[in-house]
Amino acid sequence: MAKVTVTTIADATRCAAKVKAGKACTMTELRATVLLLQEGLKTSRSAGRMARNQLAEKSQMVRDLLGRVMR
């Protein structure tokens, strides 16, 4: 088996697809895949939370501006 280094989400997805198909992966590949996908999940959740907070902040700013204009 060729030595594969999992460094990107694409590599991790490829390894996960091999596991799903019942093909063999090395423990190093599996460990790197799990760690990379776990880190990606944390990052995406953080980015989603930040975007949601920014949206709420911007919505409040628009409401405040509209309230000033309508007075």
FENLIN-V484440 format. One record per run of one state. SS is the DSSP state (~ for helix, > for strand, _ for the rest). FROM is the first residue (numbers start at 1). LEN is the number of residues. If there is no record, write none. Layout:
BEGIN
[[SS;FROM;LEN] [SS;FROM;LEN]]
END
This chain:
BEGIN
[[_;1;8] [~;9;12] [_;21;6] [~;27;44] [_;71;1]]
END
